[in-house]
Amino acid sequence: MNRFYQLPINAYQSISRLFPANCRYYPSCSEYAKWQFELNRADKALLQTTLRILRCNQLFEGGIDYPIIKYTPPKLLCLSQNIKSIKYWLIPKDKKLFYVIKDYGAYQ
């Protein structure tokens, strides 16, 4: 289901590269939406993305606004799986809430 939402985001990102950047936040609204749909359920991701797009105007200050997700770390036995590369870093905010920060060097 999340791939259904990611297709228009990818299309928008490829078209928007032709124009100058004008998003008031980092990461941009389309990148924020992409991260949300990769890491959250579709309904939560759609709600968070809609709220973010509504905040992206002159009435709000802008700035850094990383996605926040609910995450439960795996048990120690699950940690022995092979990790090919790290795509996102999860930075603790509260007990089970984490900021999502993308590792741009993960694909090298």
NUMARVO-427042 format. One line per field, with one value per residue: x, y, z of N, C-alpha, C in turn; residue number from 1. Coordinates in pm, 1 decimal. Layout:
% NUMARVO-427042
n_xx: c(X|...)
n_yy: c(Y|...)
n_zz: c(Z|...)
ca_xx: c(X|...)
ca_yy: c(Y|...)
ca_zz: c(Z|...)
c_xx: c(X|...)
c_yy: c(Y|...)
c_zz: c(Z|...)
semar: c(NUM|...)
//
This chain:
% NUMARVO-427042
n_xx: c(82.3|195.7|373.1|206.8|151.8|407.0|483.3|361.4|499.9|770.4|752.3|682.0|913.6|1107.3|1017.8|1020.2|1287.5|1357.4|1293.8|1360.2|1442.4|1200.4|1098.3|1011.7|1111.0|1346.4|1384.7|1275.0|926.0|837.9|1038.4|1011.4|754.7|813.4|987.8|811.6|620.3|779.3|841.8|620.2|276.0|31.8|-194.5|-116.8|111.6|3.8|-157.9|39.1|197.3|14.2|-41.5|212.1|245.2|43.5|154.6|358.9|397.7|381.1|293.2|407.7|719.7|915.7|1213.6|1411.2|1258.8|1225.0|1084.0|879.0|858.6|691.6|852.5|959.9|1237.0|1411.7|1441.5|1736.4|1819.1|1731.8|1904.7|2121.5|2100.4|2210.9|2316.1|2297.0|2331.5|2304.3|2021.0|1855.5|1886.2|1778.6|1687.0|1643.6|1347.9|1128.4|1004.1|916.9|922.5|1085.3|1314.0|1361.6|1641.5|1804.2|2064.1|2279.4|2507.7|2471.1|2437.5|2669.8)
n_yy: c(-120.1|124.0|169.1|249.3|512.6|617.4|630.6|867.4|1058.9|1015.3|1078.3|1350.2|1449.4|1408.7|1583.1|1827.6|1887.1|2038.6|2297.7|2586.7|2536.0|2570.4|2506.1|2550.3|2404.8|2164.6|1822.1|1853.1|1889.5|1682.9|1490.9|1442.5|1325.9|1095.0|958.9|920.8|744.6|525.2|437.8|436.9|340.3|357.0|525.1|685.5|802.8|948.9|1134.3|1273.5|1378.2|1541.1|1731.6|1845.3|1961.7|2152.1|2321.8|2437.3|2725.9|3089.5|3164.6|3011.0|2947.5|2771.1|2569.1|2308.4|1998.8|1702.2|1379.3|1209.0|899.5|610.5|353.8|31.6|-113.8|-404.5|-734.3|-869.0|-1108.1|-1078.7|-899.1|-1014.4|-1048.1|-996.6|-675.8|-482.3|-210.6|106.7|298.1|484.2|679.5|650.2|872.5|914.6|1059.9|1062.2|809.3|592.2|721.8|840.7|1047.4|1062.2|1038.8|1069.3|873.8|979.3|872.2|605.4|465.7|438.8)
n_zz: c(0.0|75.9|-131.2|-333.1|-263.5|-276.6|-544.6|-678.2|-530.1|-597.5|-870.7|-854.8|-728.6|-926.9|-1125.6|-988.7|-963.3|-1175.5|-1118.4|-905.4|-557.2|-299.4|-51.9|288.4|492.3|628.0|619.4|275.2|185.6|16.4|47.8|320.0|318.8|174.2|349.4|562.7|448.2|403.0|658.0|827.6|896.8|633.7|679.8|902.3|794.6|580.4|717.6|874.7|668.1|533.0|733.8|755.3|497.8|509.2|698.9|559.7|473.8|462.9|714.0|906.6|1068.5|965.0|908.4|1061.5|1051.9|1135.8|1059.7|1299.6|1447.7|1584.6|1747.6|1831.3|1961.7|1831.5|1978.9|2138.6|2014.4|1755.5|1651.5|1535.2|1266.0|928.7|837.9|566.2|484.2|645.1|636.0|761.3|1057.5|1389.4|1627.2|1968.3|2103.2|2287.2|2514.5|2337.4|2098.8|1808.4|1629.2|1279.1|1081.2|780.7|640.1|419.6|312.1|285.1|51.2|-82.9)
ca_xx: c(0.0|280.0|431.5|105.3|170.4|542.4|496.6|343.9|605.1|888.5|726.4|690.8|1053.1|1182.1|975.2|1056.4|1431.0|1370.5|1261.5|1436.8|1386.3|1128.1|1037.7|1053.0|1158.1|1439.1|1386.7|1165.5|797.0|828.4|1130.1|944.1|647.7|876.5|1035.2|694.2|558.2|870.4|858.8|495.4|156.9|-14.4|-284.6|-38.2|200.2|-78.5|-195.9|156.9|238.8|-83.8|-16.5|338.1|221.6|-35.3|244.6|462.5|353.8|442.5|245.9|492.5|859.8|998.8|1330.7|1435.3|1142.2|1242.0|968.1|881.8|787.3|686.1|937.6|1000.5|1359.5|1403.0|1509.0|1877.8|1837.8|1704.6|2012.3|2227.9|2078.0|2305.9|2272.1|2373.1|2369.0|2214.1|1953.1|1804.0|1924.4|1667.8|1735.4|1534.8|1279.7|1063.3|1026.4|905.7|919.6|1218.5|1332.9|1420.1|1741.6|1853.2|2208.3|2298.5|2622.9|2437.4|2431.1|2801.7)
ca_yy: c(0.0|242.5|191.3|321.9|653.9|660.7|657.2|1009.0|1137.9|1003.0|1154.8|1491.5|1484.2|1416.3|1705.2|1946.7|1916.5|2135.8|2428.7|2618.7|2486.1|2674.4|2452.2|2624.7|2309.5|2058.4|1785.8|1911.5|1823.9|1556.0|1396.2|1410.1|1231.4|968.8|892.6|878.2|627.4|411.7|394.2|438.6|289.2|450.7|626.6|778.6|876.9|1044.1|1240.3|1354.2|1449.0|1646.7|1837.1|1912.5|2045.2|2266.4|2411.5|2491.0|2853.1|3207.0|3183.1|2930.9|2987.8|2678.5|2519.3|2164.6|1926.5|1560.8|1296.0|1140.0|772.6|523.3|240.0|-56.6|-181.9|-550.6|-805.8|-891.9|-1219.6|-1032.4|-810.6|-1090.0|-1052.3|-916.0|-542.9|-446.7|-70.3|183.7|399.1|586.7|678.3|683.0|948.9|912.3|1182.8|1021.7|668.6|509.2|808.0|864.1|1129.2|987.7|1115.7|985.3|862.5|993.2|794.2|464.1|402.5|445.1)
ca_zz: c(0.0|81.9|-264.7|-408.3|-231.6|-309.2|-687.8|-710.7|-465.2|-682.8|-993.4|-818.5|-702.4|-1052.9|-1195.4|-910.9|-979.3|-1284.3|-1065.1|-783.3|-430.6|-226.1|69.8|407.4|592.6|592.4|478.5|197.7|211.4|-56.7|112.8|446.7|286.2|133.7|471.3|639.0|387.5|416.6|796.1|902.3|829.6|531.0|734.2|983.0|704.7|506.5|811.2|906.1|547.5|509.3|832.2|718.9|380.3|554.1|772.6|470.3|416.8|525.4|850.6|995.0|1060.3|887.3|979.3|1057.1|1100.9|1102.2|1093.8|1428.6|1435.2|1701.0|1714.6|1940.5|1918.9|1830.1|2086.9|2109.2|1922.4|1619.2|1608.3|1470.7|1122.1|852.3|799.8|447.1|499.0|729.3|554.7|851.8|1198.1|1477.6|1742.0|2067.1|2143.9|2412.0|2545.4|2218.1|1980.7|1756.0|1510.5|1167.9|1007.9|671.2|620.5|275.1|270.1|293.3|-79.8|-147.8)
c_xx: c(86.0|345.6|335.5|120.6|308.8|560.6|471.7|451.2|731.9|872.0|738.6|836.2|1133.4|1142.9|1024.3|1205.3|1455.0|1348.8|1344.4|1364.4|1315.7|1058.1|1095.7|1113.9|1269.4|1398.8|1265.7|1037.6|785.9|921.0|1072.9|835.3|705.3|923.8|918.1|634.0|650.2|868.0|730.7|385.7|104.8|-104.4|-210.5|51.0|122.6|-120.0|-77.5|203.4|143.5|-63.5|111.0|318.4|138.4|48.6|344.4|409.1|415.3|397.9|329.2|638.3|943.9|1114.9|1347.6|1317.2|1153.3|1114.9|988.9|798.6|787.1|759.2|968.2|1124.4|1343.0|1474.7|1652.4|1900.3|1814.8|1818.0|2122.4|2208.7|2180.4|2243.1|2358.5|2420.5|2265.1|2154.1|1904.7|1863.8|1802.4|1724.4|1622.0|1479.7|1215.1|1087.1|1020.9|897.6|1062.1|1212.8|1397.6|1515.0|1802.3|2004.9|2234.0|2420.6|2594.2|2444.4|2565.3|2870.3)
c_yy: c(125.5|271.8|268.7|472.7|704.6|691.9|803.7|1098.2|1133.4|1081.8|1304.5|1533.9|1494.6|1540.5|1829.6|1979.5|2019.1|2278.7|2457.5|2569.6|2599.8|2620.7|2524.5|2534.0|2221.6|1937.7|1844.5|1831.1|1690.2|1450.9|1350.6|1305.4|1094.9|890.2|840.2|750.6|505.4|353.7|387.4|364.8|396.9|559.7|729.9|864.9|982.7|1160.4|1331.7|1436.3|1563.5|1762.3|1914.2|2005.8|2168.4|2367.9|2481.0|2615.7|2967.3|3229.4|3106.3|2963.1|2899.1|2629.6|2369.5|2094.0|1781.0|1483.9|1228.0|1012.6|700.9|395.2|162.0|-132.0|-333.0|-611.7|-838.0|-1005.9|-1178.6|-945.0|-884.3|-1101.2|-962.9|-782.3|-499.7|-302.7|-1.0|293.6|514.6|568.9|718.6|747.2|958.2|1051.4|1160.9|873.0|578.9|591.4|842.0|960.9|1041.0|1080.6|1023.6|989.8|865.6|919.0|646.1|393.6|403.5|312.0)
c_zz: c(0.0|-52.5|-354.1|-386.5|-272.6|-457.4|-724.2|-647.5|-549.4|-812.4|-966.0|-796.6|-831.2|-1132.2|-1121.4|-919.5|-1089.5|-1236.6|-940.9|-657.2|-357.3|-101.1|191.1|514.3|536.3|675.2|406.2|220.5|138.7|3.2|246.9|422.6|249.9|255.9|552.7|580.9|391.3|557.2|878.6|827.5|735.3|588.5|819.2|895.0|626.7|594.9|840.0|786.3|517.1|606.2|799.6|600.3|418.2|631.3|682.2|398.6|496.5|669.9|952.6|966.8|969.1|971.9|962.9|1123.2|1056.6|1135.9|1229.3|1412.6|1569.6|1663.6|1841.1|1893.5|1921.9|1950.4|2043.7|2010.4|1777.3|1565.2|1533.1|1319.6|1052.2|813.3|682.3|452.3|585.0|642.8|641.7|990.6|1278.6|1604.0|1843.9|2097.2|2279.5|2431.1|2421.9|2090.4|1939.3|1639.1|1404.0|1094.0|903.7|664.4|470.6|223.7|263.8|157.9|-152.4|-147.0)
semar: c(1|2|3|4|5|6|7|8|9|10|11|12|13|14|15|16|17|18|19|20|21|22|23|24|25|26|27|28|29|30|31|32|33|34|35|36|37|38|39|40|41|42|43|44|45|46|47|48|49|50|51|52|53|54|55|56|57|58|59|60|61|62|63|64|65|66|67|68|69|70|71|72|73|74|75|76|77|78|79|80|81|82|83|84|85|86|87|88|89|90|91|92|93|94|95|96|97|98|99|100|101|102|103|104|105|106|107|108)
//
